[in-house]
Amino acid sequence: MLTPYFIIRKIYTLAPIGIALTLLLAACAGGNASVTTTSSTPTAPTQSTASISAIGHGVLKHAPYGRAELTWDPVSKSLTVKLSITGLVPHSIHPDHIHGGSCTIPGRLIYPLQYIIADATGNATATSTIKNITDGIPATGWLIYVHNGPYVTTDAQSLPITCGDIINPAAAKSVAVNMTTSTERDQAASGAVQLTLRGEQLTVNLKLTGLQPGSTHPAQINAGSCAKQGNLVHQLPNVVADASGNVNMTTFIGNVSAIPATGWYVNVHYSTDVMNQAGADAIVCGDVTK
């Protein structure tokens, strides 16, 4: 079980957080997008016998992801950390910190950073300045965590949803860090999706690995892209991982006229409580292309 790492200092007042959470709930509601009722095998209707008119594919990768840029000033002894993250829940708020250790063996919190606040498309940038860093950026032994948020008072909120090891063997004053998967629950999942259109029936085959065995996750086709999220297009049935943490689910959706060349993406959420920021975290996302 995860343990919250620290009691969050009140860097922001509760009023902005409340406003952002209100916007988050509105975003999760899917706006005015229409929802098509779907069924998954084995209860799905008989597959259409019409010829295939279009096929779309998508590779499902970990979300969120991004980059951190660290710059140390030897004169002022200050460290600037610029964190840019894509694939967050729209309007969500996330604690983020420098910890000791590595993403595989994390240690204690060393430096809290400025909160990350996502925009309407799930992107966020935050810059923090840390004073009294006398020895620069270490060769190893630091990592950056972004937590599920908006606080770290529960296991789901404390969950690190993206992590990056800070590596600086040449004692450089500037270092770039890739923010990718963490070792925590469902944060290293991956998979693929295939969409096949026969007449006006869309067949969606979704495959996933790396999930918590027996876990349940909402899945959706949305308008936009993983890098610029939009409204709901088709709600898929919840995916349920088998005893090995894998999913192979097929869904049939009627009254679909086309698969766009671009402009659709598929994401899978952390839990069924998608009206809560921690549950709405998109653990994997993939853009659909033809």
Residue, then its C-alpha position, 0 to 999 in steps of 0.5 A: m500500500l502506498t503511504p502519502y509522502f508528506i502533508i502538502r504545504k498550502i502553496y495555493t489557497l483552497a479557492p483556486i483548487g475548488i474552481a479547478l476541481t469544478l472544471l474537472l468534473a465538467a470535463c469528465a462529463g464529456g460536454n455535449a458529445s453524444v454517446t453511442t451505446t456499445s456491447s462487448t463480447p460475448t453478449a455483442p450482436t452478430q458482426s456485420t457481414a458487409s465488406i470492410s470500408a475502413i481500418g484504424h489503429g492505435v498504440l496505447k502508451h503510458a499517460p501522462y508523460g512529458r519532460a523536466e528541464l533542470t538548470w543550476d546557477p552556481v552563482s546564486k546557488s539556485l536550481t530551476v525546474k521546469l516541468s511540462i506534462t501532457g495527458l493529464v486529466p483536464h483542469s486537474i491539480h497535481p503535487d510534484h516533488i524531487h525525491g531521493g533514489s530512482c523510479t525503480i527504488p524511490g526514496r524520501l521527499i527532498y524538495p517540493l515543487q510548484y503544483i501542476i495545473a492542467d489546462a482544458t486539453g490536459n497539458a501543464t507547465a510549472t516552473s519552480t526555483i529551489k534555493n541553497i543548492t550548493d553542489g549542483i545537480p547530482a550524477t544520480g540519486w534524484l527523481i521527479y514524481v508527479h502524483n495523481g492528486p489533487y492532494v496526497t491524503t489517500d493511496a489513489q491521490s499519492l500514486p505517482i502517475t509519471c516519474g523521471d530519473i535525474i541523471n547527470p554524470a558529466a556534472a552539467k549545469s543543465v539536465a533534461v529528464n524524460m517523464t515516463t512510467s512509474t512502477e506503481r499500480d497500472q502505471a506501466a500498462s500498454g496495449a493496442v487498439q484496432l477499429t474496423l468499419r463494416g457498413e455502419q458497424l464499428t468493431v473495436n478490439l482493445k488489447l492491454t497488458g500490465l494491469q493489476p489482475g482483476s482490476t476494472h477500467p473505463a475506456q473511451i473513444n474521444a475526439g482530439s488527440c492524446a496531446k490535445q484532449g477533446n470530448l467523448v465520441h463513443q463510450l466503450p464497456n469497462v475493461v476487466a483485467d484477467a488473472s495475468g493483468n491482460v485484456n482482450m476485448t471486442t466491442f461492436i458499435g452501430n450507426v458509425s459512418a466513418i473512421p476519421a484519418t485523424g482526430w480520434y484517440v482511445n484512453v483507459h482510466y485508472s478506476t471507475d470513479v471517473m468523476n473523481q480526479a484520481g480515478a479519471d487518470a488516463i493510464v494509457c492513451g493512443d491516437v487512432t490513425k488509418 
